[in-house]
Amino acid sequence: MARKRHLRISKSKFVDGVQCLKRLYLQVHQPELGDALSEASKAVIEQGRQVGLVAQRAFPGGVCVEAGPDQMDKALKLTKDLVFKFDAPAIFEATFHYNNVLVRTDILKRGGRFGHHLIEVKSATEAKPHYMYDLGIQRHVLTGAGVGIEKASLMHLNRDYVFDGKGYDVAKLFVVVEPTREDVVSDTEIADRVKEQFRILNQTKPPDIKPGRQCEDPEVCEFYDHCNPELALDHVSLIPRIGAKKTQELEAAGISSVKKIPAEFPLSETQRRAVESVKSGKLSSSSKLADELGALKYPLCFMDFETIFPALPRLAKMAPYDHIPFQWSVHRQEKAGGPIRHSEYLAEDSSDPRKPFIESLLKAVEGAGHVVVYNQSFEYSRLDDLARWLPQYASDIEKIKTSMWDMLVVMRGHVYHPKFGGSFSLKAVLPALVPEMNYKDLEVAEGTAAGLAWARFVDEATPAKEKARLKKALLKYCEQDTLAMVRLLEVLRKSV
């Protein structure tokens, strides 16, 4: 039950409340029900902070309100002094309070007699619709606090900016966009939403809001697991790509299990195979799987990359969110039934890894009949990047691209197992088809974690003992991804 107390919400809580009022309520009254902030989420927050600091360089002479999150009274006083007593051309982290809503603005550029220019900095590369509520609540609070706002803009990264490897040209790194009249959220709507949010927050229990798209859009809610309990593997919503409309149609007819779906209900071939697999409790494959597998040409190379994609480009010729490839793993088999050899690469310092990455990879896959990957679009795009940055290797890179064989496409199109749970990701497929292999016991168990581990590994401040542990974990994870494809291919061949 909610405790009666003085309530105040921040800008971020208001925006979260726009996404879902239940999310806001739980954040304020029952935060313990949510997932703890993951290392990946912390990294995203820190990345946003770094982008904000670089954006400040575009406003020379600007002054920052130096006050921590637990020093709001100090922040309010410093802001008031800067806005009304001093002549700073811009204020960073200016803090305002109005009607129990507290906001800290990224940039408040001093304007003329018509008011200031409010600028919200985003680490994204485009202006997204939900950002309008971010701007709207700031304008609402500042205006209520007596600060005139002439215009409000978004400042986001420019995806077309190419870093020279020396220093950021902030005038080109960022794009400042003033939303159109149609995009702007009216102050009336903002005020109404604030009123509604406080009404909800003063209730004794959270609002009864059913799970839906808002659980993941525009971001995954920290209370997702609380509101979306794990479903039985035969639940109709776990049919691959079933869509909300068909799921609702089935549930409206009282059908929650795939075992009760009528034979005449319209499903795709892939969906029908999934239904039959769940009904039988066994692996199901199409008649065309044998042809797909028979087309593979030796030598076979099973290949996987690991990358990071920082918002702020770190190397020459790179743009915001370009991927830095820092690791690869390859398992190679020269002929059917022959021994399998493993090779790998891991960048061991923060210097540019792109050239040694591609040079060592080309040697590992040289002469391959097919290069087996899981989700070809990822490796394909990374190879395109490398060919653009290092054109001297473009022709050899093209050979790898033309020899790729995407196991994900084959799995989606021809195979299903009840334990897939509607997902064809490697993390779902592997333990279902190769039970002795999984990712649960690995220190590094997915791509984002690999990127964070590598960042610590190459950090000069990381102790040698920790570096050794991280290196071992990174190599083991990437090796498992390619070995997983080897074992999955063996299972698929036995199934036809």
Sequence and secondary structure as in RCSB ss.txt:
>XXXX:A:sequence
MARKRHLRISKSKFVDGVQCLKRLYLQVHQPELGDALSEASKAVIEQGRQVGLVAQRAFPGGVCVEAGPDQMDKA
LKLTKDLVFKFDAPAIFEATFHYNNVLVRTDILKRGGRFGHHLIEVKSATEAKPHYMYDLGIQRHVLTGAGVGIE
KASLMHLNRDYVFDGKGYDVAKLFVVVEPTREDVVSDTEIADRVKEQFRILNQTKPPDIKPGRQCEDPEVCEFYD
HCNPELALDHVSLIPRIGAKKTQELEAAGISSVKKIPAEFPLSETQRRAVESVKSGKLSSSSKLADELGALKYPL
CFMDFETIFPALPRLAKMAPYDHIPFQWSVHRQEKAGGPIRHSEYLAEDSSDPRKPFIESLLKAVEGAGHVVVYN
QSFEYSRLDDLARWLPQYASDIEKIKTSMWDMLVVMRGHVYHPKFGGSFSLKAVLPALVPEMNYKDLEVAEGTAA
GLAWARFVDEATPAKEKARLKKALLKYCEQDTLAMVRLLEVLRKSV
>XXXX:A:secstr
        EEHHHHHHHHH HHHHHHHHH GGGS    HHHHHHHHHHHHHHHHHHTTSTT EE    TT HHHH
HHHHHHHHHT   SEEEEEEEEETTEEEEEEEEEEEETTEEEEEEEESSSS  TTHHHHHHHHHHHHHHTT  EE
EEEEEEE TT    SS   HHHHEEEE   TTTS  HHHHHHHHHHHHHHHTSSS      SGGGTSSS  TTHH
HHS    TTBGGGSTT  HHHHHHHHHTT  BGGG  TTS   HHHHHHHHHHHHTS EE TTHHHHHHT  SSE
EEEEEEEE  SS  STT  TT  EEEEEEEEEESSTT  EEEEEEE  SSS  HHHHHHHHHHHHTT SEEEESS
HHHHHHHHHHHHHH GGGHHHHHHHHHTEEEHHHHHHHHEE GGGTT  SHHHHHHHH TT  STT SS SHHHH
HHHHHHHT TTS HHHHHHHHHHHHHHHHHHHHHHHHHHHHHHHH 
